[in-house]
């Protein structure tokens, strides 16, 4: 991982347990945190830097993480006691570039990480391609399944109405 980051000019990378849709249950091809760390909990985040790495979990996983991840590689951190942003602000050096995959984070999380980087005099940098995908040799393929529309009583709005609403929003953004 560190060799891949160095090749990309990054001082580190944020690895959430998330997929592109912010699903609660991520598919196997999006289990980047598990592949990298061995940690199989349903919530967590790792930050890998040139000389250090931390794995952040909440109270549900403080014991589990000790049995699944390598303590010689990762510092284990309890999120409520030490949020990732505090660790990032302390660990980064001036002008470091901390990478993140913009498809895997909410705008609110990105703002928090950017503020932590600024505190250290560093920068938060979106990547075009996730570095873990480049080094994960046997990454499972994305799931493929039939798309089944929800019945109107569950969806609350027809497909046609949703498409119209999205087109109008895109048109407003483009200024048309």
Secondary structure, 3 states (H helix, E strand, C coil): CHHHHHHCCCCEEEEECCCCCCCCCCCHHHCHHHHHHCCCCCCCEEEEECCCEEEEECHHHCCHHHHHCCCCCCEEEECCCCCHHHHHHHHCCCCCEEEEEHHHCCHHHHHHHHHHHHHHCCEEEEECCCHHHHHCCCCCCCCCCCCCCCCHHHHCCCHHHHHHHHHHHHHHHHCC
